[in-house]
Amino acid sequence: MTAPSLTTPQLLDSHLAAEVLTLARAGGADFSELFVEDTVNTTLRLHQGEVKDAGGGNLFGAGVRLLYGTRVVYAYTNDVTASGLRELADSVSRAGLGQGRADSGEVGRDGAGGLDFRKVEVKPLYVAREHPLGVQRREKLALMRRAHGAAAGVGDVKTVDVTYLDRVQRVLIANSDGLWAEDERVWSRLVVNAIAQDGTFRENGYYGPGAGQGLEFFETVTPESIGAEAARIANAMLRATYAPAGKLPVVIGNEFGGVIFHEACGHSLETTGVEKNASVFAGQMGQPIAHESVTAIDDGTIGGSWGMVNVDDEGMPSQRTVLIDKGVLKSFIVDKVGALKTGYARTGSGRRQDYTFAPASRMRSTFIDNGEATPDELIRQVTHGIYARTMGGGSVTPGTGDYNFAVNEAYMIRDGEVAEPIKGASLVGNGAQDLKNIVGVANDLSLGQGMCGSISGSIPTDVGQPHILISEITVGGRA
């Protein structure tokens, strides 16, 4: 079933929006912005085939941001009535008093004169065919049971958890420059966690793909394939030996292997850090920062991707941004405030979790682009090393790029061949240094999905890469 478009009726009357923006600027702000959001989400969970959680909700509210030069004042409310929005505008204006110029009378507190809004024509990069709001809960549960059936009892799998999530976010962005942008964002995801057990030995297998699509996504990436992949990882790792420790060459797998670049390098390319000189890449524009085999991209225009944005949360149409071109730094990830503070051009990267956050420079779909080698060719270059096929979570020190990431699925490489499975491996390194140590990039780019947390909340982002070969990383394991 296809749900009707949610882009009509509009979230707010344009006359009221103009009044709110004008009231907010009455204290002397240089710029005012209104963000209105109506979000509906669903979360379902199966444990051993039985429904354990069935939730969801509706988030509806608005936020107003004021700029006094590069200084920001932000406030929000869940009262989106005319009186509630007027009160919000008055509150944020009073909160900013003394930060900007004295009220010159250019804008009246009664909203007289209004604003001549210019509507941003949003051409959706992807239109959901099986819209989540048009699909019954029983149909979503049927998808989950298919995933459960593909994992339960496979090999030594004893326990299976399946989580289904969807989110439909409808937004309006209007500002005192006359911008008016409306958008609808749709996300769907299915996550399977399988636990294999043999006596006292237990290992998890996790797989959780998603997309900026409706439920038609599960026609391409089937629930059976998701369940089977989680079970495969759990069984592969169940009887693995412990990983060695030391400095070794490492081949990192594609898809979610890109999480290291995202965390250890991507955040350092956002202007939230660059503008404070808190990034290792500040001041290096146009300089080589990676091996010449590395081209890295942040792309919001991949239709139907998890990190897709038709327009960002500042109303700017999406774009594809080349961050690193053959090792040379070409662009940062830039929002409006970042552009004002650094002088770099905006990249359509102003994003936020919801109306309770002001926007900030954030990644979208961030990945190392394809090279020319095959994965097998990279592996054949390694005499003694590690194949980190699937990555897990980890930690990064902001500003320095020092990281420590767990490897969910790993194997020894011996004489150019993938050998026995190993467990307990972690990769310890520095993002800026490891960019220079990438000596091979394969041609099998794939994206993985995750939720990225930063100053403006938790947002959907893709990570990704082809298989890559790093000449040396510290591997944490058993000495």
Rosetta blueprint (number, residue, H / E / L):
1 M L
2 T L
3 A L
4 P L
5 S L
6 L L
7 T L
8 T L
9 P L
10 Q L
11 L L
12 L L
13 D L
14 S H
15 H H
16 L H
17 A H
18 A H
19 E H
20 V H
21 L H
22 T H
23 L H
24 A H
25 R H
26 A L
27 G L
28 G L
29 A L
30 D L
31 F E
32 S E
33 E E
34 L E
35 F E
36 V E
37 E E
38 D E
39 T E
40 V E
41 N E
42 T E
43 T E
44 L E
45 R E
46 L E
47 H E
48 Q L
49 G L
50 E E
51 V E
52 K E
53 D E
54 A E
55 G E
56 G E
57 G E
58 N E
59 L E
60 F E
61 G E
62 A E
63 G E
64 V E
65 R E
66 L E
67 L E
68 Y E
69 G L
70 T L
71 R E
72 V E
73 V E
74 Y E
75 A E
76 Y E
77 T E
78 N L
79 D L
80 V L
81 T L
82 A H
83 S H
84 G H
85 L H
86 R H
87 E H
88 L H
89 A H
90 D H
91 S H
92 V H
93 S H
94 R H
95 A H
96 G L
97 L L
98 G L
99 Q L
100 G L
101 R L
102 A L
103 D L
104 S L
105 G L
106 E L
107 V L
108 G L
109 R L
110 D L
111 G L
112 A L
113 G L
114 G L
115 L L
116 D L
117 F L
118 R E
119 K E
120 V L
121 E L
122 V L
123 K L
124 P L
125 L L
126 Y L
127 V L
128 A L
129 R L
130 E L
131 H L
132 P H
133 L H
134 G H
135 V L
136 Q L
137 R H
138 R H
139 E H
140 K H
141 L H
142 A H
143 L H
144 M H
145 R H
146 R H
147 A H
148 H H
149 G H
150 A H
151 A H
152 A L
153 G L
154 V L
155 G L
156 D L
157 V E
158 K E
159 T E
160 V E
161 D E
162 V E
163 T E
164 Y E
165 L E
166 D E
167 R E
168 V E
169 Q E
170 R E
171 V E
172 L E
173 I E
174 A E
175 N E
176 S L
177 D L
178 G L
179 L E
180 W E
181 A E
182 E E
183 D E
184 E E
185 R E
186 V E
187 W E
188 S E
189 R E
190 L E
191 V E
192 V E
193 N E
194 A E
195 I E
196 A E
197 Q E
198 D E
199 G L
200 T L
201 F E
202 R E
203 E E
204 N E
205 G E
206 Y E
207 Y E
208 G L
209 P L
210 G E
211 A E
212 G L
213 Q L
214 G L
215 L L
216 E L
217 F H
218 F H
219 E H
220 T H
221 V L
222 T L
223 P H
224 E H
225 S H
226 I H
227 G H
228 A H
229 E H
230 A H
231 A H
232 R H
233 I H
234 A H
235 N H
236 A H
237 M H
238 L H
239 R L
240 A L
241 T E
242 Y E
243 A L
244 P E
245 A L
246 G E
247 K E
248 L E
249 P E
250 V E
251 V E
252 I E
253 G L
254 N L
255 E E
256 F H
257 G H
258 G H
259 V H
260 I H
261 F H
262 H H
263 E H
264 A H
265 C H
266 G H
267 H H
268 S H
269 L H
270 E E
271 T H
272 T H
273 G H
274 V H
275 E L
276 K L
277 N L
278 A L
279 S L
280 V L
281 F L
282 A L
283 G L
284 Q L
285 M L
286 G L
287 Q L
288 P E
289 I L
290 A L
291 H L
292 E L
293 S L
294 V L
295 T L
296 A E
297 I E
298 D E
299 D E
300 G L
301 T L
302 I L
303 G L
304 G L
305 S L
306 W L
307 G L
308 M L
309 V L
310 N L
311 V E
312 D L
313 D L
314 E L
315 G L
316 M L
317 P E
318 S L
319 Q L
320 R E
321 T E
322 V E
323 L E
324 I E
325 D E
326 K L
327 G L
328 V E
329 L E
330 K L
331 S L
332 F L
333 I E
334 V L
335 D L
336 K H
337 V H
338 G H
339 A H
340 L H
341 K H
342 T H
343 G L
344 Y L
345 A L
346 R L
347 T L
348 G L
349 S L
350 G E
351 R E
352 R L
353 Q L
354 D L
355 Y L
356 T L
357 F L
358 A L
359 P L
360 A E
361 S E
362 R L
363 M L
364 R L
365 S E
366 T E
367 F E
368 I E
369 D L
370 N L
371 G L
372 E L
373 A E
374 T L
375 P H
376 D H
377 E H
378 L H
379 I H
380 R H
381 Q L
382 V L
383 T L
384 H E
385 G E
386 I E
387 Y E
388 A E
389 R E
390 T E
391 M E
392 G E
393 G E
394 G E
395 S E
396 V E
397 T L
398 P L
399 G L
400 T L
401 G L
402 D E
403 Y E
404 N E
405 F E
406 A E
407 V E
408 N E
409 E E
410 A E
411 Y E
412 M E
413 I E
414 R E
415 D L
416 G L
417 E E
418 V E
419 A E
420 E E
421 P E
422 I E
423 K E
424 G L
425 A L
426 S E
427 L E
428 V E
429 G E
430 N E
431 G H
432 A H
433 Q H
434 D H
435 L H
436 K H
437 N H
438 I E
439 V E
440 G E
441 V E
442 A E
443 N L
444 D L
445 L L
446 S E
447 L E
448 G E
449 Q E
450 G E
451 M E
452 C E
453 G E
454 S E
455 I L
456 S L
457 G E
458 S E
459 I E
460 P E
461 T E
462 D E
463 V E
464 G E
465 Q E
466 P L
467 H L
468 I E
469 L E
470 I E
471 S E
472 E E
473 I E
474 T E
475 V E
476 G E
477 G L
478 R E
479 A L
